Amino acid sequence: MSNTPSPSPAAAPSAAAPHVGPSSVGRSLGQLAVAGAAWGTAGAAASLLFLASDLGPLALTFWRCAGGLALLLGVLAVRRRPAVPGPRVRDLLVTGVLFTVFQAAYFAAVQDTGLAVGTVVTLGAGPVLIALGARLWMGERLGGGGTAAVAGALGGLVVLVLGSGGGTVRPLGVVYALLSATGYAGMTLRTRWFGRTGNGGDPLVTTGWSFAVAAVGLLPFALAEGLLPTVGDPARVVLLLAYTASVPTALAYALYFTGAARVRAATVSVIMLIEPVSAAAIAVFGLGERLTAATVAGTVLLLAAVAGLAIGEARRPAASSGPATDSVTDPVSDPVSA
């Protein structure tokens, strides 16, 4: 872990940014897509856990982070890899706090204003906040193609939610959702910045720090809520908790932090909208829920926007060295640049 102060966005030397070739970008997009799909299974696992026990959302989030941390520590203990420079401890703590806000505020939004409204506000506001932050902090710009892709993704997500019946909008729940979107945006922007300056470090270490900060911060609230279930089949609960801690947590976030360091922040925000699509697929084919015509239309629109951004990102010029290089003036081959 590096003890060297992280450079400010304005003073970052262009030589510090790593070379990112097309194959590397394509691999990162694949990692983000798998992470989004895995995240989509977390909701189904949580629903089954809530049905099988009296475990609450904060306790579930604590066990998710604590279990994911235990798995990552096991991987780091047996893996042989030289230490690489990375963010300072302070920067890792900040990322962990943003991760905690993202997770905890989202569950609070869902509890207060419902799953539909909480999800659409969080995932809808996230790309907007990320695009604004990337423009102000890192010089990344959205051209006409990028703006259309983001708008299409947000429109598809809105149609998905409205097609499923919507929900009651409560102001406090919307505030929680916006707070969650802010945490997600901050986490994504910081990951992208460290990747561009060559100070991203080991993605597994970054992920482990985020889980550790979240677990410690949520422990008092989980204890107050009820850390252990008092009803339900213990074997079923343990199995679901093990899955939640491994696939949509340890694996998905490791892939997310790895891929987000090499892909533009605005692109990351839209690619991760695969999560509600995968969740909808699980609801239909796994839980027997029915899709309306509006839901199908929203899914198609969302996937088209994600595919458009992914193709544009993969076709962008290979060299990447700082904000000026990211702002390539070719909106056709690079839809998320100026």
C-alpha positions in Angstrom: 0.0 0.0 0.0 1.4 3.4 -1.0 2.1 6.1 1.6 2.5 8.7 -1.1 -0.2 11.3 -1.1 -2.7 10.8 -3.9 -2.5 13.5 -6.6 -5.2 16.1 -6.9 -7.3 15.9 -10.1 -6.0 19.2 -11.4 -2.4 18.3 -10.8 -2.3 14.7 -12.0 0.5 14.1 -14.5 -0.5 12.6 -17.8 2.3 10.0 -17.6 0.8 8.5 -14.5 -2.2 7.1 -16.3 -1.8 3.6 -17.5 -2.1 2.6 -21.2 -5.5 1.1 -21.8 -5.8 -0.9 -25.0 -9.0 -2.2 -26.7 -8.6 -5.7 -25.4 -8.2 -4.4 -21.8 -11.3 -2.2 -22.2 -13.3 -5.1 -23.5 -12.2 -7.3 -20.6 -13.2 -4.5 -18.2 -16.6 -4.2 -19.8 -17.1 -7.9 -19.4 -16.1 -7.8 -15.8 -18.6 -5.0 -15.2 -21.4 -6.9 -17.0 -20.8 -10.0 -14.9 -20.8 -7.9 -11.7 -24.1 -6.3 -12.7 -25.7 -9.6 -13.4 -24.5 -11.0 -10.1 -25.8 -8.0 -8.3 -29.2 -8.7 -9.8 -29.3 -12.1 -8.0 -28.8 -10.4 -4.6 -32.4 -9.2 -4.5 -33.8 -12.6 -5.1 -31.6 -14.1 -2.4 -32.6 -11.4 0.0 -36.3 -12.0 -0.7 -35.9 -15.7 0.0 -34.0 -14.8 3.2 -36.8 -12.5 4.4 -39.3 -15.2 3.7 -37.3 -17.9 5.4 -36.4 -15.9 8.5 -37.0 -12.7 10.5 -33.6 -11.3 9.5 -33.8 -7.5 8.9 -32.2 -5.5 6.0 -29.4 -4.0 8.1 -28.5 -7.4 9.7 -28.5 -8.9 6.2 -26.2 -6.2 4.9 -23.8 -6.7 7.8 -23.6 -10.4 7.2 -23.2 -9.8 3.4 -20.2 -7.5 4.0 -18.7 -9.6 6.8 -19.0 -12.8 4.8 -17.6 -11.2 1.7 -14.7 -9.8 3.7 -13.9 -13.3 5.2 -13.8 -14.8 1.6 -11.6 -12.0 0.3 -9.2 -12.3 3.2 -8.9 -16.1 2.5 -8.1 -15.4 -1.2 -5.5 -12.7 -0.3 -3.9 -15.0 2.2 -3.2 -17.8 -0.3 -2.6 -15.6 -3.3 1.0 -14.9 -4.3 1.3 -11.5 -5.8 3.8 -8.6 -5.2 2.5 -5.6 -3.5 1.5 -2.8 -5.8 1.1 1.0 -5.1 -2.4 1.9 -4.1 -4.5 4.5 -2.4 -3.7 5.7 1.1 -5.5 4.2 4.0 -7.5 7.5 4.3 -8.6 7.1 0.7 -9.6 3.5 1.2 -11.6 4.5 4.3 -13.5 7.2 2.3 -14.3 4.6 -0.4 -15.6 2.3 2.3 -17.8 5.0 3.8 -19.2 5.8 0.4 -19.9 2.1 -0.1 -21.7 1.9 3.2 -23.8 4.9 2.4 -24.7 3.4 -1.0 -25.8 0.1 0.6 -27.5 1.3 3.8 -29.3 4.3 2.3 -30.7 2.2 -0.5 -32.3 -0.3 1.9 -33.7 2.6 3.9 -35.2 4.0 0.7 -36.8 0.7 -0.2 -38.2 0.4 3.3 -39.7 3.9 3.3 -41.0 4.4 -0.2 -41.0 0.8 -1.7 -38.7 -1.2 -4.0 -39.9 0.4 -7.3 -39.5 4.0 -6.4 -36.3 3.5 -4.3 -34.7 1.6 -7.1 -35.6 4.0 -9.9 -34.5 7.1 -8.0 -31.2 5.5 -6.9 -30.2 4.0 -10.2 -31.7 6.8 -12.2 -29.9 9.6 -10.3 -26.6 7.7 -10.2 -25.7 8.1 -13.9 -26.6 11.8 -13.8 -24.5 12.4 -10.7 -21.6 10.4 -12.1 -21.7 12.3 -15.5 -21.7 15.6 -13.7 -18.9 14.6 -11.3 -16.8 13.1 -14.2 -17.2 16.3 -16.1 -16.3 18.6 -13.2 -13.6 16.4 -11.6 -11.9 14.5 -14.5 -12.8 16.4 -17.6 -14.9 13.6 -19.2 -17.6 14.9 -21.4 -20.8 13.5 -22.8 -21.3 14.0 -26.5 -24.6 13.7 -28.4 -24.3 9.9 -28.6 -23.4 9.5 -24.9 -26.3 11.8 -23.8 -28.7 9.8 -25.9 -27.4 6.5 -24.5 -27.7 7.7 -20.9 -31.2 9.1 -21.6 -32.2 5.8 -23.2 -31.0 3.8 -20.3 -32.8 6.0 -17.8 -35.9 5.9 -19.9 -35.8 2.2 -20.1 -35.4 1.9 -16.3 -38.3 4.2 -15.7 -40.5 2.1 -18.1 -39.4 -1.0 -16.3 -40.5 0.4 -12.9 -43.8 1.9 -14.2 -44.5 -1.3 -16.0 -44.3 -3.3 -12.8 -46.9 -1.1 -11.1 -44.9 1.8 -9.6 -45.3 2.6 -5.9 -46.1 5.3 -3.4 -43.6 8.2 -3.5 -42.6 9.4 -0.1 -40.3 12.4 0.2 -38.1 10.9 2.9 -37.6 7.7 0.9 -36.6 9.8 -2.1 -34.0 11.6 0.0 -32.6 8.2 1.1 -32.5 7.1 -2.5 -30.7 10.3 -3.6 -28.2 9.8 -0.7 -27.6 6.2 -1.9 -27.1 7.5 -5.5 -24.6 10.0 -4.2 -22.6 7.3 -2.4 -22.6 5.1 -5.5 -21.5 8.0 -7.7 -18.7 9.0 -5.3 -17.5 5.4 -5.1 -17.5 5.0 -8.9 -15.7 8.3 -9.5 -13.0 7.7 -7.0 -12.3 4.2 -8.4 -12.1 5.6 -11.9 -9.8 8.4 -10.8 -7.3 6.1 -9.0 -7.3 3.9 -12.1 -6.5 6.8 -14.4 -3.6 8.1 -12.2 -2.1 4.6 -11.9 -2.8 4.6 -8.1 -5.7 2.1 -8.2 -3.8 -0.6 -6.3 -5.1 -4.1 -5.8 -8.9 -4.3 -6.5 -9.3 -7.1 -4.0 -7.7 -5.0 -1.3 -9.9 -2.0 -2.2 -13.0 -4.3 -2.1 -11.9 -5.8 1.3 -11.5 -2.4 2.8 -15.0 -1.4 1.6 -16.5 -4.5 3.2 -14.6 -4.0 6.4 -15.7 -0.4 6.8 -19.3 -1.3 6.0 -19.3 -4.2 8.5 -17.9 -2.2 11.3 -20.2 0.8 10.7 -23.3 -1.3 10.4 -22.6 -3.7 13.3 -24.3 -1.5 16.0 -27.4 -1.0 13.9 -27.5 -4.7 13.0 -27.3 -5.6 16.7 -30.2 -3.2 17.5 -32.2 -4.7 14.7 -31.4 -8.3 15.5 -28.2 -9.8 14.4 -29.3 -13.4 14.4 -32.7 -14.8 13.1 -34.9 -16.3 15.7 -37.2 -18.2 13.3 -36.7 -20.2 10.1 -34.7 -23.2 8.9 -31.1 -22.5 10.0 -29.6 -24.6 7.2 -31.6 -22.7 4.6 -30.6 -19.3 6.1 -26.9 -20.2 6.2 -27.0 -21.4 2.6 -28.6 -18.2 1.4 -26.3 -16.0 3.4 -23.3 -18.0 2.0 -24.5 -17.4 -1.5 -25.2 -13.7 -0.9 -21.7 -13.2 0.6 -19.9 -15.0 -2.2 -21.5 -14.4 -5.6 -23.2 -11.0 -5.5 -20.8 -9.6 -2.9 -17.2 -10.9 -2.9 -17.1 -11.9 -6.6 -19.2 -9.1 -8.0 -17.5 -6.2 -6.1 -14.1 -7.5 -6.9 -15.0 -7.5 -10.6 -16.6 -4.1 -10.3 -13.6 -2.4 -8.7 -11.3 -4.1 -11.3 -13.4 -3.0 -14.3 -14.4 0.4 -13.1 -10.7 1.5 -12.9 -10.3 1.1 -16.7 -13.7 2.3 -18.1 -15.1 5.8 -18.2 -17.2 6.7 -15.2 -20.4 7.5 -17.2 -20.1 4.2 -19.0 -19.7 2.3 -15.7 -22.9 3.9 -14.4 -24.9 2.7 -17.4 -23.3 -0.8 -17.7 -24.3 -1.5 -14.1 -27.9 -0.9 -15.0 -27.7 -4.6 -16.2 -28.5 -5.3 -12.5 -32.3 -4.6 -12.7 -32.5 -6.4 -16.0 -31.0 -9.6 -14.5 -33.2 -9.2 -11.5 -36.3 -9.0 -13.8 -35.2 -12.1 -15.6 -34.8 -14.0 -12.3 -38.3 -12.8 -11.2 -39.8 -14.1 -14.4 -38.0 -17.4 -14.9 -37.2 -18.2 -11.3 -40.0 -16.8 -9.2 -42.8 -17.0 -11.8 -43.6 -13.3 -12.0 -45.3 -12.0 -15.2 -43.9 -9.3 -17.4 -46.2 -6.6 -18.9 -45.6 -5.2 -22.4 -44.3 -2.0 -20.8 -41.7 -4.0 -18.8 -40.5 -5.8 -22.0 -40.2 -2.5 -23.8 -38.2 -1.0 -20.9 -35.9 -4.0 -20.9 -35.2 -3.8 -24.6 -34.6 0.0 -24.4 -32.2 -0.4 -21.4 -30.2 -3.2 -23.1 -29.9 -1.2 -26.3 -28.5 1.7 -24.4 -26.1 -0.5 -22.6 -25.0 -2.2 -25.8 -24.5 1.2 -27.5 -22.2 2.5 -24.8 -20.3 -0.7 -24.6 -19.6 -0.8 -28.3 -18.6 2.9 -28.3 -16.2 2.3 -25.3 -14.6 -0.7 -26.9 -14.0 1.3 -30.2 -12.4 4.3 -28.6 -8.7 5.1 -29.2 -6.3 2.9 -27.3 -4.2 5.6 -25.7 -5.5 7.1 -22.4 -3.5 9.6 -20.6 -5.4 12.1 -18.5 -8.5 14.2 -19.0 -7.4 15.7 -22.3 -7.0 12.3 -23.9 -10.4 11.1 -22.6 -12.1 14.0 -24.4 -11.7 12.6 -27.9 -13.7 14.6 -30.4 -15.4 11.7 -32.2 -18.9 11.2 -30.9 -19.6 8.4 -33.4 -16.8 6.0 -32.4 -16.7 7.3 -28.8 -20.2 8.1 -27.6 -19.2 9.2 -24.1 -16.7 11.8 -25.1 -17.0 15.3 -26.4 
